[in-house]
Amino acid sequence: MKNRGFTTRILHSDREQPIEYGSLHRPIHTSIAYGFERVEGLADVFQGKTPGFAYSRQVNPTCNALEDKITLMEEGVASIVFSTGMAAISTVMLSLLKAGDHLISSRFLFGNTTSFLNTLENFGIEVSFVDATDAQAVADAVQPNTRMVFTETIGNPCTQIADMAAIGRLCKDKGLVYLIDSTLTTPWLFRPKSVGASLVVHSLSKAFGGHGDALGGSVTETGVFDWSAYPNIHEHCKSGDPVKWGIQQIRKKGLRDTGATLSPQAAHTLALGVETLALRMERACDNAARLAKAFAEHPMIDHVFHPSMPDHPQHERARELFRGFGSLMSINIKSGVDCFEVINRLKLPVISTNLGDNRTLVIPVAQTIYHEMGAEARKELSITDNTVRISVGIEDFADLHDEFIGALNAG
């Protein structure tokens, strides 16, 4: 299967091992506990001497099938799935960082992630927020106690793109864990391993599943980091190949302690959704790029935030790194126009807070997901009271174009 294409491998990955009754998909295993013929077998699983299933908080056959798909897509070593994307991020950081450590993060982040990083400081973990579009800003923030650098591939909502390749080289030189949230690119548009990422996290609830019907998150070990030199690995996680020590600690310590377990039903739903990931992303990215061009030509739009635009500060970087420019975009409607009125004229796009759905979703940013941030902080991120975020779906482009341009013209 290694020489097959992306979609072909995902479609047929379940059948690389025998499945009962010739089923095309791995079955849903709802049992939370597993029996053994002899107690030695249970003890060996607990001690990590043999693979197996003891309790579904940490391992489940249906979740493992999804993990295998994600690992395959990311060309990684191993993956773990979680109940949500935030569960994945928080479990990774709580597993690998401790009081006295320092984390460098991009300041262009999903609002909930920023909130969690602020919470980390309550536990004695220092966090520095920097403009990660400039790798020098990351380098300038490095301290003797720095352990990790974190960034997203595309900033939400204004689509800033970090200098990920240069940051990867910096992390390699300094021996830092490099954690990338690739939710908005997905493995179809970009593989963070290519820029030296140590770990890759996703909110599977977004474009990965695509249908807005299952929450989930994941982390993948890429195999490029030397965990044998990382000071925060517990002794009981130092077994087997050192390349897996970090992911072992996230599962054995992090997932066990947080209990942020993905349900087998959600895992099965997400595994089905990802079969069409490439097809959906190609359509949504094409729709987004064409909408961005139409918005840029409209007199009621002050600015369009989408990496496909030639005037986007990181346009060339996106072209170099990504297979496509992504399905997320934002627009700043001209001052004096009520963005609520424009949004309320839309009939086809859904007024909703999610991302990566097959349906196009629209939300005013300042009044909702970034309301708690305050006006001054929003201004630093180029967010105005008339910033509208659009998660572009897979509808026919002509219908989307007519909806948005019609809503703008009606004002």
Contacts in CASP RR format, 6 or more apart in sequence:
PFRMAT RR
TARGET T0000
AUTHOR 0000-0000-0000
METHOD contacts of the structure
MODEL  1
MKNRGFTTRILHSDREQPIEYGSLHRPIHTSIAYGFERVEGLADVFQGKT
PGFAYSRQVNPTCNALEDKITLMEEGVASIVFSTGMAAISTVMLSLLKAG
DHLISSRFLFGNTTSFLNTLENFGIEVSFVDATDAQAVADAVQPNTRMVF
TETIGNPCTQIADMAAIGRLCKDKGLVYLIDSTLTTPWLFRPKSVGASLV
VHSLSKAFGGHGDALGGSVTETGVFDWSAYPNIHEHCKSGDPVKWGIQQI
RKKGLRDTGATLSPQAAHTLALGVETLALRMERACDNAARLAKAFAEHPM
IDHVFHPSMPDHPQHERARELFRGFGSLMSINIKSGVDCFEVINRLKLPV
ISTNLGDNRTLVIPVAQTIYHEMGAEARKELSITDNTVRISVGIEDFADL
HDEFIGALNAG
1 8 0 8 1.000
1 9 0 8 1.000
1 12 0 8 1.000
1 13 0 8 1.000
1 16 0 8 1.000
4 12 0 8 1.000
6 73 0 8 1.000
6 187 0 8 1.000
6 188 0 8 1.000
6 278 0 8 1.000
7 275 0 8 1.000
7 276 0 8 1.000
7 277 0 8 1.000
7 278 0 8 1.000
7 279 0 8 1.000
9 72 0 8 1.000
10 69 0 8 1.000
10 72 0 8 1.000
10 73 0 8 1.000
10 274 0 8 1.000
10 275 0 8 1.000
10 277 0 8 1.000
11 275 0 8 1.000
13 68 0 8 1.000
13 69 0 8 1.000
13 72 0 8 1.000
14 24 0 8 1.000
14 25 0 8 1.000
14 26 0 8 1.000
14 65 0 8 1.000
14 271 0 8 1.000
15 24 0 8 1.000
19 25 0 8 1.000
19 26 0 8 1.000
19 27 0 8 1.000
20 27 0 8 1.000
25 268 0 8 1.000
25 271 0 8 1.000
25 272 0 8 1.000
26 61 0 8 1.000
26 62 0 8 1.000
26 65 0 8 1.000
26 268 0 8 1.000
26 271 0 8 1.000
27 61 0 8 1.000
27 62 0 8 1.000
28 62 0 8 1.000
28 264 0 8 1.000
28 265 0 8 1.000
28 268 0 8 1.000
29 60 0 8 1.000
29 61 0 8 1.000
29 62 0 8 1.000
29 264 0 8 1.000
30 264 0 8 1.000
30 265 0 8 1.000
31 56 0 8 1.000
32 55 0 8 1.000
32 56 0 8 1.000
32 57 0 8 1.000
33 54 0 8 1.000
33 55 0 8 1.000
33 56 0 8 1.000
34 52 0 8 1.000
34 53 0 8 1.000
34 54 0 8 1.000
34 55 0 8 1.000
35 42 0 8 1.000
36 42 0 8 1.000
36 45 0 8 1.000
41 50 0 8 1.000
42 54 0 8 1.000
44 50 0 8 1.000
45 51 0 8 1.000
45 52 0 8 1.000
45 53 0 8 1.000
45 54 0 8 1.000
46 54 0 8 1.000
48 239 0 8 1.000
52 59 0 8 1.000
53 59 0 8 1.000
53 60 0 8 1.000
53 61 0 8 1.000
56 63 0 8 1.000
56 261 0 8 1.000
56 264 0 8 1.000
57 255 0 8 1.000
57 256 0 8 1.000
57 259 0 8 1.000
57 261 0 8 1.000
58 251 0 8 1.000
58 252 0 8 1.000
58 255 0 8 1.000
58 256 0 8 1.000
58 261 0 8 1.000
59 251 0 8 1.000
60 261 0 8 1.000
60 264 0 8 1.000
60 267 0 8 1.000
61 264 0 8 1.000
62 264 0 8 1.000
62 267 0 8 1.000
62 268 0 8 1.000
63 81 0 8 1.000
63 261 0 8 1.000
63 262 0 8 1.000
63 264 0 8 1.000
63 267 0 8 1.000
65 267 0 8 1.000
65 271 0 8 1.000
66 81 0 8 1.000
66 218 0 8 1.000
66 262 0 8 1.000
66 267 0 8 1.000
66 268 0 8 1.000
66 270 0 8 1.000
66 271 0 8 1.000
67 78 0 8 1.000
67 79 0 8 1.000
67 80 0 8 1.000
67 81 0 8 1.000
67 218 0 8 1.000
68 79 0 8 1.000
69 271 0 8 1.000
69 274 0 8 1.000
70 79 0 8 1.000
70 81 0 8 1.000
70 187 0 8 1.000
70 202 0 8 1.000
70 218 0 8 1.000
70 220 0 8 1.000
71 77 0 8 1.000
71 78 0 8 1.000
71 79 0 8 1.000
71 220 0 8 1.000
73 187 0 8 1.000
73 188 0 8 1.000
73 274 0 8 1.000
74 187 0 8 1.000
74 191 0 8 1.000
74 192 0 8 1.000
74 193 0 8 1.000
74 200 0 8 1.000
74 220 0 8 1.000
74 222 0 8 1.000
75 191 0 8 1.000
75 193 0 8 1.000
75 222 0 8 1.000
76 193 0 8 1.000
76 220 0 8 1.000
76 221 0 8 1.000
76 222 0 8 1.000
76 223 0 8 1.000
77 220 0 8 1.000
77 221 0 8 1.000
77 222 0 8 1.000
77 223 0 8 1.000
77 243 0 8 1.000
77 244 0 8 1.000
77 247 0 8 1.000
78 220 0 8 1.000
78 221 0 8 1.000
78 244 0 8 1.000
78 247 0 8 1.000
79 218 0 8 1.000
79 219 0 8 1.000
79 220 0 8 1.000
79 221 0 8 1.000
79 247 0 8 1.000
80 88 0 8 1.000
80 218 0 8 1.000
80 219 0 8 1.000
80 247 0 8 1.000
80 250 0 8 1.000
80 251 0 8 1.000
80 255 0 8 1.000
81 88 0 8 1.000
81 204 0 8 1.000
81 216 0 8 1.000
81 217 0 8 1.000
81 218 0 8 1.000
81 262 0 8 1.000
81 267 0 8 1.000
82 88 0 8 1.000
82 91 0 8 1.000
82 216 0 8 1.000
82 217 0 8 1.000
82 218 0 8 1.000
82 219 0 8 1.000
82 255 0 8 1.000
82 260 0 8 1.000
82 261 0 8 1.000
82 262 0 8 1.000
83 215 0 8 1.000
83 216 0 8 1.000
83 217 0 8 1.000
83 260 0 8 1.000
83 261 0 8 1.000
83 262 0 8 1.000
83 263 0 8 1.000
83 266 0 8 1.000
84 203 0 8 1.000
84 205 0 8 1.000
84 215 0 8 1.000
84 216 0 8 1.000
84 217 0 8 1.000
84 260 0 8 1.000
85 183 0 8 1.000
85 201 0 8 1.000
85 202 0 8 1.000
85 203 0 8 1.000
85 204 0 8 1.000
85 205 0 8 1.000
85 215 0 8 1.000
85 216 0 8 1.000
85 217 0 8 1.000
85 218 0 8 1.000
86 112 0 8 1.000
86 113 0 8 1.000
86 116 0 8 1.000
86 203 0 8 1.000
87 216 0 8 1.000
87 217 0 8 1.000
87 258 0 8 1.000
87 260 0 8 1.000
88 201 0 8 1.000
88 202 0 8 1.000
88 203 0 8 1.000
88 216 0 8 1.000
88 217 0 8 1.000
88 218 0 8 1.000
88 219 0 8 1.000
88 260 0 8 1.000
89 113 0 8 1.000
89 116 0 8 1.000
89 181 0 8 1.000
89 201 0 8 1.000
90 116 0 8 1.000
90 258 0 8 1.000
90 260 0 8 1.000
91 219 0 8 1.000
91 250 0 8 1.000
91 254 0 8 1.000
91 255 0 8 1.000
91 258 0 8 1.000
91 260 0 8 1.000
92 179 0 8 1.000
92 199 0 8 1.000
92 201 0 8 1.000
92 219 0 8 1.000
92 250 0 8 1.000
93 103 0 8 1.000
93 116 0 8 1.000
93 120 0 8 1.000
93 125 0 8 1.000
93 148 0 8 1.000
93 150 0 8 1.000
93 179 0 8 1.000
94 254 0 8 1.000
94 257 0 8 1.000
94 258 0 8 1.000
95 246 0 8 1.000
95 249 0 8 1.000
95 250 0 8 1.000
95 253 0 8 1.000
95 254 0 8 1.000
96 147 0 8 1.000
96 148 0 8 1.000
96 177 0 8 1.000
96 230 0 8 1.000
96 232 0 8 1.000
96 246 0 8 1.000
96 249 0 8 1.000
96 250 0 8 1.000
97 103 0 8 1.000
97 120 0 8 1.000
97 125 0 8 1.000
97 147 0 8 1.000
97 148 0 8 1.000
97 232 0 8 1.000
98 125 0 8 1.000
98 232 0 8 1.000
99 123 0 8 1.000
99 124 0 8 1.000
99 125 0 8 1.000
100 124 0 8 1.000
100 125 0 8 1.000
100 126 0 8 1.000
100 145 0 8 1.000
101 125 0 8 1.000
101 126 0 8 1.000
101 145 0 8 1.000
101 146 0 8 1.000
101 147 0 8 1.000
101 148 0 8 1.000
101 232 0 8 1.000
102 125 0 8 1.000
102 126 0 8 1.000
102 127 0 8 1.000
102 128 0 8 1.000
102 143 0 8 1.000
102 145 0 8 1.000
102 146 0 8 1.000
102 147 0 8 1.000
103 117 0 8 1.000
103 120 0 8 1.000
103 125 0 8 1.000
103 126 0 8 1.000
103 127 0 8 1.000
103 128 0 8 1.000
103 146 0 8 1.000
103 147 0 8 1.000
103 148 0 8 1.000
103 149 0 8 1.000
103 150 0 8 1.000
104 127 0 8 1.000
104 128 0 8 1.000
104 130 0 8 1.000
104 138 0 8 1.000
104 141 0 8 1.000
104 142 0 8 1.000
104 146 0 8 1.000
104 148 0 8 1.000
104 149 0 8 1.000
104 150 0 8 1.000
105 117 0 8 1.000
105 127 0 8 1.000
105 128 0 8 1.000
105 129 0 8 1.000
105 130 0 8 1.000
105 132 0 8 1.000
105 149 0 8 1.000
105 150 0 8 1.000
105 151 0 8 1.000
106 129 0 8 1.000
106 130 0 8 1.000
106 131 0 8 1.000
106 132 0 8 1.000
106 150 0 8 1.000
106 151 0 8 1.000
106 152 0 8 1.000
106 155 0 8 1.000
106 160 0 8 1.000
106 162 0 8 1.000
107 114 0 8 1.000
107 129 0 8 1.000
107 130 0 8 1.000
107 131 0 8 1.000
107 132 0 8 1.000
107 380 0 8 1.000
107 381 0 8 1.000
108 131 0 8 1.000
108 132 0 8 1.000
108 133 0 8 1.000
108 152 0 8 1.000
108 155 0 8 1.000
108 156 0 8 1.000
108 158 0 8 1.000
108 160 0 8 1.000
108 162 0 8 1.000
108 381 0 8 1.000
109 117 0 8 1.000
109 152 0 8 1.000
109 155 0 8 1.000
109 156 0 8 1.000
110 152 0 8 1.000
110 155 0 8 1.000
110 156 0 8 1.000
110 181 0 8 1.000
110 183 0 8 1.000
111 156 0 8 1.000
111 369 0 8 1.000
111 370 0 8 1.000
111 373 0 8 1.000
113 152 0 8 1.000
113 181 0 8 1.000
114 129 0 8 1.000
114 373 0 8 1.000
117 127 0 8 1.000
117 129 0 8 1.000
117 150 0 8 1.000
118 127 0 8 1.000
120 127 0 8 1.000
121 127 0 8 1.000
126 143 0 8 1.000
126 145 0 8 1.000
128 141 0 8 1.000
130 137 0 8 1.000
130 138 0 8 1.000
130 140 0 8 1.000
130 141 0 8 1.000
131 137 0 8 1.000
132 138 0 8 1.000
132 151 0 8 1.000
132 160 0 8 1.000
132 162 0 8 1.000
132 163 0 8 1.000
132 167 0 8 1.000
133 160 0 8 1.000
133 161 0 8 1.000
133 162 0 8 1.000
133 163 0 8 1.000
133 313 0 8 1.000
133 314 0 8 1.000
134 163 0 8 1.000
135 163 0 8 1.000
135 166 0 8 1.000
135 167 0 8 1.000
135 170 0 8 1.000
138 149 0 8 1.000
138 163 0 8 1.000
138 167 0 8 1.000
138 170 0 8 1.000
139 170 0 8 1.000
142 170 0 8 1.000
142 174 0 8 1.000
142 176 0 8 1.000
146 174 0 8 1.000
146 176 0 8 1.000
147 176 0 8 1.000
147 177 0 8 1.000
147 230 0 8 1.000
147 231 0 8 1.000
147 232 0 8 1.000
148 176 0 8 1.000
148 177 0 8 1.000
148 178 0 8 1.000
148 179 0 8 1.000
149 167 0 8 1.000
149 168 0 8 1.000
149 170 0 8 1.000
149 171 0 8 1.000
149 176 0 8 1.000
149 177 0 8 1.000
149 178 0 8 1.000
149 179 0 8 1.000
150 179 0 8 1.000
150 180 0 8 1.000
150 181 0 8 1.000
151 162 0 8 1.000
151 164 0 8 1.000
151 167 0 8 1.000
151 179 0 8 1.000
151 180 0 8 1.000
151 181 0 8 1.000
152 162 0 8 1.000
152 180 0 8 1.000
152 181 0 8 1.000
152 182 0 8 1.000
152 183 0 8 1.000
152 184 0 8 1.000
153 161 0 8 1.000
153 162 0 8 1.000
153 164 0 8 1.000
153 180 0 8 1.000
153 181 0 8 1.000
153 182 0 8 1.000
153 183 0 8 1.000
153 184 0 8 1.000
153 185 0 8 1.000
153 190 0 8 1.000
153 192 0 8 1.000
153 322 0 8 1.000
154 160 0 8 1.000
154 161 0 8 1.000
154 184 0 8 1.000
154 185 0 8 1.000
154 307 0 8 1.000
154 318 0 8 1.000
154 326 0 8 1.000
154 328 0 8 1.000
155 161 0 8 1.000
155 184 0 8 1.000
156 184 0 8 1.000
156 328 0 8 1.000
156 355 0 8 1.000
156 389 0 8 1.000
157 305 0 8 1.000
157 328 0 8 1.000
157 330 0 8 1.000
157 365 0 8 1.000
157 369 0 8 1.000
157 370 0 8 1.000
157 383 0 8 1.000
157 387 0 8 1.000
157 389 0 8 1.000
158 305 0 8 1.000
158 330 0 8 1.000
158 381 0 8 1.000
158 382 0 8 1.000
158 383 0 8 1.000
158 387 0 8 1.000
159 305 0 8 1.000
159 306 0 8 1.000
159 307 0 8 1.000
159 312 0 8 1.000
159 328 0 8 1.000
159 329 0 8 1.000
159 330 0 8 1.000
160 313 0 8 1.000
160 314 0 8 1.000
161 307 0 8 1.000
161 314 0 8 1.000
161 317 0 8 1.000
161 318 0 8 1.000
161 321 0 8 1.000
163 317 0 8 1.000
164 180 0 8 1.000
164 192 0 8 1.000
164 195 0 8 1.000
164 197 0 8 1.000
164 321 0 8 1.000
165 195 0 8 1.000
165 321 0 8 1.000
167 178 0 8 1.000
167 195 0 8 1.000
168 178 0 8 1.000
168 195 0 8 1.000
168 196 0 8 1.000
168 197 0 8 1.000
170 176 0 8 1.000
171 177 0 8 1.000
171 178 0 8 1.000
171 196 0 8 1.000
171 198 0 8 1.000
172 178 0 8 1.000
172 196 0 8 1.000
172 224 0 8 1.000
175 225 0 8 1.000
175 226 0 8 1.000
175 229 0 8 1.000
177 198 0 8 1.000
177 199 0 8 1.000
177 225 0 8 1.000
177 230 0 8 1.000
178 196 0 8 1.000
178 197 0 8 1.000
178 198 0 8 1.000
178 199 0 8 1.000
178 225 0 8 1.000
179 197 0 8 1.000
179 198 0 8 1.000
179 199 0 8 1.000
179 200 0 8 1.000
179 201 0 8 1.000
180 192 0 8 1.000
180 195 0 8 1.000
180 197 0 8 1.000
180 199 0 8 1.000
180 200 0 8 1.000
180 201 0 8 1.000
181 200 0 8 1.000
181 201 0 8 1.000
181 202 0 8 1.000
181 203 0 8 1.000
182 190 0 8 1.000
182 192 0 8 1.000
182 200 0 8 1.000
182 201 0 8 1.000
182 202 0 8 1.000
183 201 0 8 1.000
183 202 0 8 1.000
183 203 0 8 1.000
183 206 0 8 1.000
183 207 0 8 1.000
183 208 0 8 1.000
183 355 0 8 1.000
184 206 0 8 1.000
184 207 0 8 1.000
184 326 0 8 1.000
184 327 0 8 1.000
184 328 0 8 1.000
184 355 0 8 1.000
185 322 0 8 1.000
185 326 0 8 1.000
186 202 0 8 1.000
186 207 0 8 1.000
186 208 0 8 1.000
186 277 0 8 1.000
186 281 0 8 1.000
187 277 0 8 1.000
188 277 0 8 1.000
188 278 0 8 1.000
188 281 0 8 1.000
188 282 0 8 1.000
188 323 0 8 1.000
189 281 0 8 1.000
189 285 0 8 1.000
189 322 0 8 1.000
189 323 0 8 1.000
189 324 0 8 1.000
189 326 0 8 1.000
190 321 0 8 1.000
190 322 0 8 1.000
190 323 0 8 1.000
192 200 0 8 1.000
192 222 0 8 1.000
193 200 0 8 1.000
193 222 0 8 1.000
193 223 0 8 1.000
193 224 0 8 1.000
194 321 0 8 1.000
195 321 0 8 1.000
196 222 0 8 1.000
196 224 0 8 1.000
197 222 0 8 1.000
197 224 0 8 1.000
198 221 0 8 1.000
198 222 0 8 1.000
198 223 0 8 1.000
198 224 0 8 1.000
198 225 0 8 1.000
199 219 0 8 1.000
199 220 0 8 1.000
199 221 0 8 1.000
199 222 0 8 1.000
199 225 0 8 1.000
199 247 0 8 1.000
200 219 0 8 1.000
200 220 0 8 1.000
200 222 0 8 1.000
201 217 0 8 1.000
201 218 0 8 1.000
201 219 0 8 1.000
201 220 0 8 1.000
202 208 0 8 1.000
202 217 0 8 1.000
202 218 0 8 1.000
203 216 0 8 1.000
203 217 0 8 1.000
204 214 0 8 1.000
204 215 0 8 1.000
204 216 0 8 1.000
204 217 0 8 1.000
204 218 0 8 1.000
204 270 0 8 1.000
205 212 0 8 1.000
205 214 0 8 1.000
205 215 0 8 1.000
205 216 0 8 1.000
205 217 0 8 1.000
205 354 0 8 1.000
206 354 0 8 1.000
206 355 0 8 1.000
206 356 0 8 1.000
206 357 0 8 1.000
207 277 0 8 1.000
207 280 0 8 1.000
207 281 0 8 1.000
207 284 0 8 1.000
207 327 0 8 1.000
207 355 0 8 1.000
207 356 0 8 1.000
208 270 0 8 1.000
208 273 0 8 1.000
208 274 0 8 1.000
208 277 0 8 1.000
209 269 0 8 1.000
209 270 0 8 1.000
209 273 0 8 1.000
209 274 0 8 1.000
209 277 0 8 1.000
210 273 0 8 1.000
210 277 0 8 1.000
210 280 0 8 1.000
210 356 0 8 1.000
210 357 0 8 1.000
210 358 0 8 1.000
211 269 0 8 1.000
211 273 0 8 1.000
211 357 0 8 1.000
211 358 0 8 1.000
212 354 0 8 1.000
212 357 0 8 1.000
212 358 0 8 1.000
213 269 0 8 1.000
214 265 0 8 1.000
214 266 0 8 1.000
214 269 0 8 1.000
214 270 0 8 1.000
215 266 0 8 1.000
216 262 0 8 1.000
216 266 0 8 1.000
216 270 0 8 1.000
217 262 0 8 1.000
219 247 0 8 1.000
219 250 0 8 1.000
221 243 0 8 1.000
221 244 0 8 1.000
221 246 0 8 1.000
221 247 0 8 1.000
223 243 0 8 1.000
225 243 0 8 1.000
226 242 0 8 1.000
227 233 0 8 1.000
227 242 0 8 1.000
227 243 0 8 1.000
227 244 0 8 1.000
227 245 0 8 1.000
227 246 0 8 1.000
228 242 0 8 1.000
228 245 0 8 1.000
230 245 0 8 1.000
230 246 0 8 1.000
233 245 0 8 1.000
233 246 0 8 1.000
233 249 0 8 1.000
234 249 0 8 1.000
234 253 0 8 1.000
236 252 0 8 1.000
237 245 0 8 1.000
237 246 0 8 1.000
237 248 0 8 1.000
237 249 0 8 1.000
237 252 0 8 1.000
237 253 0 8 1.000
238 245 0 8 1.000
239 248 0 8 1.000
255 261 0 8 1.000
280 358 0 8 1.000
280 393 0 8 1.000
280 394 0 8 1.000
281 326 0 8 1.000
281 327 0 8 1.000
283 393 0 8 1.000
283 394 0 8 1.000
284 326 0 8 1.000
284 327 0 8 1.000
284 356 0 8 1.000
284 392 0 8 1.000
284 393 0 8 1.000
284 394 0 8 1.000
285 324 0 8 1.000
285 325 0 8 1.000
285 326 0 8 1.000
285 327 0 8 1.000
285 392 0 8 1.000
286 397 0 8 1.000
287 327 0 8 1.000
287 360 0 8 1.000
287 392 0 8 1.000
287 393 0 8 1.000
287 394 0 8 1.000
287 395 0 8 1.000
287 397 0 8 1.000
287 400 0 8 1.000
288 306 0 8 1.000
288 308 0 8 1.000
288 325 0 8 1.000
288 326 0 8 1.000
288 327 0 8 1.000
288 328 0 8 1.000
288 329 0 8 1.000
288 390 0 8 1.000
288 392 0 8 1.000
289 306 0 8 1.000
289 308 0 8 1.000
289 325 0 8 1.000
290 397 0 8 1.000
290 401 0 8 1.000
291 329 0 8 1.000
291 390 0 8 1.000
291 392 0 8 1.000
291 397 0 8 1.000
291 400 0 8 1.000
291 401 0 8 1.000
291 404 0 8 1.000
292 304 0 8 1.000
292 306 0 8 1.000
292 308 0 8 1.000
292 309 0 8 1.000
292 329 0 8 1.000
293 308 0 8 1.000
293 309 0 8 1.000
294 401 0 8 1.000
294 404 0 8 1.000
294 405 0 8 1.000
295 301 0 8 1.000
295 304 0 8 1.000
295 329 0 8 1.000
295 331 0 8 1.000
295 404 0 8 1.000
296 304 0 8 1.000
296 309 0 8 1.000
298 405 0 8 1.000
298 408 0 8 1.000
299 334 0 8 1.000
300 333 0 8 1.000
300 334 0 8 1.000
300 337 0 8 1.000
300 408 0 8 1.000
300 411 0 8 1.000
301 331 0 8 1.000
301 332 0 8 1.000
301 333 0 8 1.000
301 334 0 8 1.000
301 408 0 8 1.000
302 332 0 8 1.000
302 333 0 8 1.000
302 334 0 8 1.000
302 335 0 8 1.000
302 386 0 8 1.000
303 331 0 8 1.000
303 332 0 8 1.000
303 382 0 8 1.000
304 329 0 8 1.000
304 330 0 8 1.000
304 331 0 8 1.000
304 332 0 8 1.000
305 312 0 8 1.000
305 329 0 8 1.000
305 330 0 8 1.000
305 331 0 8 1.000
305 332 0 8 1.000
305 382 0 8 1.000
306 312 0 8 1.000
306 325 0 8 1.000
306 326 0 8 1.000
306 328 0 8 1.000
306 329 0 8 1.000
306 330 0 8 1.000
307 314 0 8 1.000
307 315 0 8 1.000
307 318 0 8 1.000
307 322 0 8 1.000
307 325 0 8 1.000
307 326 0 8 1.000
308 315 0 8 1.000
308 318 0 8 1.000
308 325 0 8 1.000
309 315 0 8 1.000
312 318 0 8 1.000
318 324 0 8 1.000
318 325 0 8 1.000
327 356 0 8 1.000
327 391 0 8 1.000
327 392 0 8 1.000
327 393 0 8 1.000
328 355 0 8 1.000
328 356 0 8 1.000
328 389 0 8 1.000
328 390 0 8 1.000
328 391 0 8 1.000
328 392 0 8 1.000
329 389 0 8 1.000
329 390 0 8 1.000
329 392 0 8 1.000
330 365 0 8 1.000
330 387 0 8 1.000
330 388 0 8 1.000
330 389 0 8 1.000
330 390 0 8 1.000
331 387 0 8 1.000
331 388 0 8 1.000
331 390 0 8 1.000
332 382 0 8 1.000
332 384 0 8 1.000
332 386 0 8 1.000
332 387 0 8 1.000
332 388 0 8 1.000
333 339 0 8 1.000
333 342 0 8 1.000
333 386 0 8 1.000
333 387 0 8 1.000
333 388 0 8 1.000
333 408 0 8 1.000
334 386 0 8 1.000
335 384 0 8 1.000
335 386 0 8 1.000
336 386 0 8 1.000
337 386 0 8 1.000
337 411 0 8 1.000
339 364 0 8 1.000
339 385 0 8 1.000
339 386 0 8 1.000
339 387 0 8 1.000
339 388 0 8 1.000
340 364 0 8 1.000
341 411 0 8 1.000
342 388 0 8 1.000
342 407 0 8 1.000
342 408 0 8 1.000
342 411 0 8 1.000
343 351 0 8 1.000
343 362 0 8 1.000
343 364 0 8 1.000
343 388 0 8 1.000
343 407 0 8 1.000
345 406 0 8 1.000
345 407 0 8 1.000
345 410 0 8 1.000
346 362 0 8 1.000
346 403 0 8 1.000
346 404 0 8 1.000
346 407 0 8 1.000
347 403 0 8 1.000
348 360 0 8 1.000
348 395 0 8 1.000
348 399 0 8 1.000
348 400 0 8 1.000
348 403 0 8 1.000
349 359 0 8 1.000
349 360 0 8 1.000
349 361 0 8 1.000
349 362 0 8 1.000
349 390 0 8 1.000
349 400 0 8 1.000
349 403 0 8 1.000
349 404 0 8 1.000
350 357 0 8 1.000
350 359 0 8 1.000
350 360 0 8 1.000
350 361 0 8 1.000
350 362 0 8 1.000
351 361 0 8 1.000
351 362 0 8 1.000
351 363 0 8 1.000
352 361 0 8 1.000
352 362 0 8 1.000
352 363 0 8 1.000
353 361 0 8 1.000
353 363 0 8 1.000
353 368 0 8 1.000
353 369 0 8 1.000
354 361 0 8 1.000
354 391 0 8 1.000
355 361 0 8 1.000
355 391 0 8 1.000
356 391 0 8 1.000
356 393 0 8 1.000
357 391 0 8 1.000
357 393 0 8 1.000
358 393 0 8 1.000
358 394 0 8 1.000
359 393 0 8 1.000
359 395 0 8 1.000
360 390 0 8 1.000
360 391 0 8 1.000
360 392 0 8 1.000
360 393 0 8 1.000
360 395 0 8 1.000
360 400 0 8 1.000
361 390 0 8 1.000
361 391 0 8 1.000
361 393 0 8 1.000
362 388 0 8 1.000
362 389 0 8 1.000
362 390 0 8 1.000
362 391 0 8 1.000
363 369 0 8 1.000
363 388 0 8 1.000
363 389 0 8 1.000
364 386 0 8 1.000
364 387 0 8 1.000
364 388 0 8 1.000
364 389 0 8 1.000
365 378 0 8 1.000
365 383 0 8 1.000
365 387 0 8 1.000
365 388 0 8 1.000
365 389 0 8 1.000
366 375 0 8 1.000
366 378 0 8 1.000
366 383 0 8 1.000
366 384 0 8 1.000
366 385 0 8 1.000
366 387 0 8 1.000
367 385 0 8 1.000
369 389 0 8 1.000
370 378 0 8 1.000
370 381 0 8 1.000
370 383 0 8 1.000
373 381 0 8 1.000
378 384 0 8 1.000
392 400 0 8 1.000
393 400 0 8 1.000
END
